[in-house]
Amino acid sequence: MGEVARRSISSPSNARVKHLVSLRKPRDRMAAGVVLVDGHAELRLAVAAGSQPLSVYVCAQLIRDKSQLELLEQLGEVEVVELSRAAFDKASLRESPDGWLAVVPTPERPLDRIQLSRRPLVLVCESVEKPGNLGAMVRTAEAAGVDCVVAASPATDWGNPNVVRASKGTVFAVPVASAPSGDVARWLHSHRFHAVVADPAANVLVTDADLTQRPLAVVVGSEHAGIHTSWAAEGASSVRLPLLGRVNSLNVSVAAGVVLYEALRQRPPVGSPRNQSKN
């Protein structure tokens, strides 16, 4: 690593390596307010989105494309540590790690700090159990120019390594928040959102629904339990996807993507909402 690495660690039993392993636990990473980013592509996107790593760990043996090291020059004053292969393998969650790890401040922010565009579109994910699904939805939301993704009564945290990995690092590019479902519903109401719930039992097809309305919130729920009945009481409307085969539902991340892109089709954006002027 030449002059870039400030120090080296060879032992998998080193206290710093044990700290990285501890960040797999929600309690530990939430207490520290940090996220472990595992992978060059994810770290690069996090940095491009404005996130400043607290520390970066690299393994020269695993980095096949040495041009990736240019990323270190973009980080400014940040601690860089070179790990041995054994130490890196212990710290990384990946079966085939690429030699990049970083500790980054959590991307989560309070609901009241979310900035909305003049014509907001948000995604609400209620009690989604699988981190991979939550991360995949963030990736889709970023591609669709969604203002923010909110985890309502979350079953996992935004710092879960599988959320970061499945999002391809976009969890740092899209504003994300979490709160109890009741608080999320009140926040949506205070901003005059119209909520549309994806529900396989709904009477209205998503393509027949009017998704051009005022600020719009797409709400999806747990594949096991679905959406809580309180959303109907809050005035949310329900839509269903056309299912022509034998299955009676789709993976939640697929369903979210279909509804978001139908909303996008009905209300073509002028650039990404995150690049437009805010309220």
C-alpha positions in Angstrom: 0.0 0.0 0.0 3.0 2.3 0.1 2.5 5.6 1.9 -1.3 5.4 1.9 -1.7 2.8 4.7 -1.0 4.3 8.1 -0.6 1.0 9.9 -0.8 -2.7 9.4 -2.6 -5.5 11.3 -1.7 -9.2 10.7 -3.4 -11.0 13.5 -7.1 -12.0 13.3 -7.2 -11.8 17.1 -6.3 -8.1 17.1 -8.7 -5.9 19.0 -9.4 -3.8 16.0 -10.4 -6.8 14.0 -12.7 -8.0 16.8 -14.3 -4.5 16.8 -15.1 -4.9 13.1 -16.6 -8.3 13.8 -18.7 -6.8 16.6 -20.4 -4.4 14.1 -22.3 -7.3 12.7 -24.5 -7.0 15.8 -27.3 -4.4 15.5 -26.9 -3.3 19.1 -23.2 -2.6 18.8 -23.3 -0.7 15.5 -26.4 1.3 16.5 -24.7 2.3 19.8 -21.7 3.5 17.9 -23.8 5.1 15.2 -21.8 3.4 12.4 -22.2 1.0 9.5 -19.6 -1.5 8.2 -19.3 -1.1 4.4 -17.9 -4.3 2.8 -16.8 -3.9 -0.8 -15.2 -1.3 -3.1 -18.3 -0.6 -5.2 -20.4 0.1 -2.1 -17.7 2.3 -0.5 -17.1 4.2 -3.7 -20.9 5.0 -4.0 -21.0 6.0 -0.3 -18.1 8.4 -0.8 -19.6 9.8 -4.0 -22.9 10.4 -2.1 -21.0 12.5 0.5 -20.4 10.0 3.2 -17.0 10.4 4.9 -15.5 7.1 6.2 -14.2 7.1 9.8 -11.6 4.3 8.9 -10.8 2.2 5.9 -9.3 -1.3 5.9 -7.7 -2.8 2.8 -6.1 -6.1 1.9 -3.5 -5.9 -0.9 -3.7 -9.6 -1.6 -7.4 -9.4 -2.4 -7.4 -6.2 -4.5 -7.1 -7.4 -8.1 -7.6 -4.1 -9.8 -5.0 -1.8 -8.4 -6.7 1.2 -10.1 -9.2 0.9 -7.2 -6.6 2.3 -4.9 -7.2 5.8 -6.4 -10.3 5.8 -4.1 -7.9 6.3 -1.1 -6.7 9.5 -2.6 -10.2 10.9 -2.6 -10.8 10.2 1.1 -8.7 13.0 2.6 -7.7 12.7 6.2 -9.0 9.2 7.1 -7.3 6.4 8.9 -6.3 3.6 6.5 -5.3 0.2 7.9 -3.8 -2.7 5.9 -5.1 -6.1 7.0 -3.5 -9.4 6.4 -5.5 -11.9 4.4 -6.4 -13.8 7.6 -7.4 -10.7 9.4 -9.5 -9.5 6.5 -11.2 -12.8 6.1 -12.3 -12.7 9.7 -13.6 -9.1 9.5 -15.5 -9.5 6.2 -18.9 -11.1 5.8 -18.4 -11.9 2.2 -17.6 -15.4 0.9 -15.3 -13.8 -1.7 -14.2 -10.4 -0.3 -12.6 -7.9 -2.6 -10.2 -6.3 -0.1 -12.2 -3.3 1.0 -13.9 -2.5 4.3 -14.8 0.8 5.9 -16.5 2.1 9.0 -18.9 4.8 8.0 -21.4 7.0 9.9 -24.9 5.5 9.8 -27.0 6.9 6.8 -30.2 7.0 8.9 -31.7 10.3 9.8 -34.8 11.4 11.8 -38.0 11.8 9.8 -38.1 15.5 10.6 -34.8 16.0 8.9 -35.9 14.5 5.6 -36.0 17.2 2.8 -38.8 16.7 0.3 -39.0 17.9 -3.3 -41.8 20.0 -4.6 -43.6 16.9 -5.9 -42.5 14.1 -3.5 -42.5 10.4 -4.1 -41.5 8.3 -1.1 -41.4 4.6 -0.3 -42.5 3.2 3.0 -41.5 -0.4 3.9 -43.4 -1.7 6.9 -41.8 -4.5 9.0 -39.8 -6.0 6.1 -38.0 -8.9 7.7 -35.2 -9.7 5.2 -32.3 -7.2 4.9 -31.7 -8.2 1.3 -35.2 -7.2 0.4 -34.9 -3.8 2.1 -31.6 -3.2 0.4 -33.0 -4.1 -3.0 -35.9 -1.7 -2.5 -33.4 1.1 -1.7 -31.5 0.3 -4.9 -34.8 0.5 -6.9 -35.8 3.7 -5.1 -32.5 5.4 -5.9 -32.9 4.5 -9.6 -36.5 5.8 -9.6 -35.5 9.1 -8.1 -37.5 8.6 -4.9 -37.1 11.3 -2.2 -36.6 8.9 0.7 -37.2 5.4 1.9 -38.8 5.0 5.4 -38.7 1.8 7.4 -42.0 1.7 9.4 -41.8 -0.4 12.6 -38.6 -1.9 11.2 -37.6 -5.5 11.6 -34.0 -4.7 10.7 -31.7 -1.7 10.9 -30.3 0.4 8.0 -26.8 -0.6 9.0 -27.3 -4.3 8.5 -24.4 -5.4 6.2 -26.9 -7.2 4.0 -28.9 -4.0 3.5 -25.8 -2.2 2.5 -24.7 -5.0 0.1 -28.1 -5.5 -1.5 -28.5 -1.8 -2.0 -25.1 -1.7 -3.8 -24.3 1.3 -1.5 -27.3 3.3 -2.5 -28.4 3.3 1.1 -25.9 6.2 1.4 -27.4 8.0 -1.7 -31.1 7.9 -0.8 -32.2 9.6 2.4 -33.4 6.8 4.8 -35.3 6.9 8.1 -37.1 4.6 10.4 -39.9 5.1 12.9 -42.9 3.3 14.4 -45.7 3.0 11.8 -48.0 5.4 13.7 -45.3 8.1 13.6 -44.7 7.4 9.9 -48.5 7.8 9.2 -48.6 11.1 11.1 -45.5 12.4 9.2 -47.1 11.5 5.9 -50.4 13.2 7.0 -48.5 16.3 8.1 -47.0 16.6 4.6 -50.3 15.8 2.9 -49.2 12.6 1.3 -51.6 10.3 -0.4 -50.6 6.8 0.6 -51.0 3.8 -1.8 -50.7 0.4 -0.4 -49.6 -2.6 -2.4 -52.0 -5.4 -1.5 -52.7 -8.6 -3.4 -56.3 -8.5 -2.2 -57.0 -5.0 -3.5 -59.7 -4.5 -6.2 -57.9 -1.9 -8.2 -55.1 -2.8 -10.5 -52.0 -0.6 -10.1 -52.2 0.4 -13.8 -55.8 1.6 -13.3 -55.0 3.7 -10.2 -54.3 7.4 -10.3 -50.7 7.8 -9.1 -50.4 11.4 -10.3 -51.9 12.7 -7.1 -50.3 15.2 -4.7 -47.3 14.0 -2.7 -47.4 10.2 -3.1 -46.2 7.5 -0.7 -46.0 3.9 -1.9 -46.4 1.5 1.1 -45.3 -2.1 1.1 -45.3 -4.6 3.9 -43.9 -7.8 5.3 -44.3 -10.8 3.0 -45.4 -12.8 6.0 -47.9 -10.4 7.6 -48.6 -7.8 4.9 -49.6 -4.3 5.7 -51.2 -3.4 9.1 -54.9 -2.7 8.9 -54.3 0.8 10.4 -53.2 2.1 7.0 -56.8 1.8 5.7 -58.0 3.8 8.7 -55.5 6.5 7.7 -57.2 6.8 4.3 -54.6 4.9 2.2 -55.9 3.4 -1.0 -54.9 -0.1 -2.1 -53.7 -1.4 -5.4 -52.8 -4.9 -6.7 -50.4 -6.1 -9.4 -51.7 -8.4 -12.2 -50.9 -12.0 -11.2 -51.7 -14.3 -14.1 -49.9 -17.4 -12.8 -50.3 -19.7 -9.9 -48.6 -17.6 -7.2 -50.8 -15.1 -5.3 -48.1 -12.6 -4.5 -44.7 -11.3 -5.5 -41.5 -10.7 -3.6 -41.9 -7.5 -1.7 -38.9 -5.8 -3.5 -40.3 -6.7 -6.9 -43.8 -5.4 -5.9 -42.3 -2.1 -4.7 -40.4 -1.7 -7.9 -43.5 -2.3 -10.1 -45.6 0.3 -8.2 -42.8 2.9 -8.1 -42.1 2.6 -11.8 -45.9 2.8 -12.6 -45.9 6.0 -10.5 -42.9 7.2 -12.5 -44.6 6.4 -15.7 -47.7 8.4 -14.8 -45.8 11.3 -13.5 -42.6 11.7 -15.6 -40.0 13.6 -13.5 -37.9 16.5 -14.6 -34.6 15.0 -13.4 -34.3 13.3 -10.0 -36.3 14.8 -7.1 -33.1 14.9 -5.1 -31.6 17.2 -7.7 -34.6 19.6 -7.7 -35.1 22.5 -5.3 -36.4 21.5 -1.9 -39.3 22.9 0.1 
